[in-house]
């Protein structure tokens, strides 16, 4: 799992330490949740940054009285202290149709990275009306900034972070951005389960650099409570 230290600027986050480890949750009328996972592949590592706009945020933007509905998201990812930052931006209009899903809206931003420490900065900006429902006034910005670590090879194996996911039925309209290795995975940035998804699902990638005859993988997945006691366990063997 990624390790990080984070600070936030948001309407109801006066204490930066309240964020803790991933996922980062930013509150207020423009609240959102951030998660990330790094996956090894033939070109190095692919870091996926997940951003979930919660239903209440979508309703705020779509109802048209306080905000214009125009939303801009800017992401900066920098390797170490001297690395050149990678940038990603997305701007779109929130409409009432975006408020119909129970999950909210999930966005994914991929980056090519190398193992090591990276600084991730996310800023979300929306415009307010001058008066309720009319005119374009000042912009309102919420942001979060912190560090994460992309792990190096361990004993000749490259193992990704764990990506928490929701099930993605055929009718969900899951886009190609959420497809990896031919399988659709709808990210669950808040790592929330219960009302809309009663089954805990997680995804990961592992790559072995072994010489000689390939050996099969033997996996053990354990879920533990807050006291460290195992409450569920699954075991499986997979081909090399």
BELWOMO-V754795 format. One record per backbone hydrogen bond with DSSP energy under -0.5 kcal/mol. CO is the residue of the C=O (numbers start at 0). NH is the residue of the N-H. E is the energy in kcal/mol with one decimal. If there is no record, write none. Layout:
CO	NH	E
CO	NH	E
This chain:
4	146	-1.7
6	144	-2.8
8	142	-2.5
9	12	-1.2
12	9	-0.5
13	15	-0.7
14	17	-1.9
15	18	-1.5
23	25	-0.5
23	33	-2.8
24	26	-0.5
25	31	-1.3
27	30	-1.5
30	53	-0.7
31	25	-2.9
32	51	-2.6
33	22	-0.7
33	23	-2.2
34	49	-3.2
36	47	-2.9
37	160	-2.0
38	45	-3.0
40	43	-1.8
42	44	-0.5
43	40	-2.4
44	46	-0.6
44	112	-2.1
45	38	-2.6
45	47	-0.6
46	48	-0.6
46	110	-2.2
47	36	-1.9
47	49	-0.5
48	108	-2.5
49	34	-2.2
50	52	-0.6
50	106	-2.9
51	32	-2.1
51	53	-0.7
52	104	-2.1
53	56	-0.7
53	57	-1.9
54	58	-2.3
55	59	-2.0
56	60	-2.1
57	61	-2.3
58	62	-1.9
59	66	-0.6
64	132	-2.7
65	128	-2.4
68	93	-3.1
69	126	-0.8
70	91	-2.3
71	124	-3.0
72	89	-2.2
73	122	-2.6
74	87	-2.2
75	120	-2.8
76	85	-3.3
77	79	-0.6
77	118	-3.2
78	82	-1.3
85	76	-2.5
87	74	-3.3
89	72	-2.9
91	70	-2.8
94	97	-2.0
95	98	-1.6
96	99	-1.0
100	103	-0.6
104	52	-3.2
106	50	-2.6
108	48	-2.5
110	46	-2.9
110	112	-0.5
112	44	-1.0
115	149	-2.9
116	79	-2.2
117	119	-0.5
117	147	-2.7
118	77	-2.4
119	145	-2.5
120	75	-2.6
121	143	-2.3
122	73	-2.7
123	141	-2.4
124	71	-2.5
125	139	-3.7
126	67	-2.4
127	136	-3.6
130	133	-2.6
133	129	-0.8
133	130	-1.9
134	136	-0.6
137	127	-2.7
139	125	-2.6
141	123	-3.1
142	8	-2.2
143	121	-2.9
144	6	-3.4
145	119	-3.2
147	117	-3.1
148	150	-0.6
149	115	-2.2
153	156	-1.4
155	208	-2.6
156	153	-3.1
156	158	-0.6
157	206	-2.7
160	162	-0.5
161	163	-0.6
162	202	-2.5
163	187	-2.9
164	200	-0.6
165	185	-0.9
168	171	-2.2
169	172	-0.7
174	177	-1.9
175	178	-2.2
177	179	-0.5
177	184	-3.0
179	182	-1.7
182	179	-2.4
184	186	-0.8
185	165	-3.0
187	190	-2.0
196	193	-2.8
198	200	-0.5
200	164	-2.0
202	162	-3.0
204	159	-3.1
206	157	-3.2
207	209	-0.8
216	237	-2.2
218	235	-2.1
220	233	-2.5
222	230	-3.0
222	231	-1.3
224	227	-2.1
228	224	-2.3
231	222	-2.6
233	220	-3.1
235	218	-3.0
237	216	-2.4
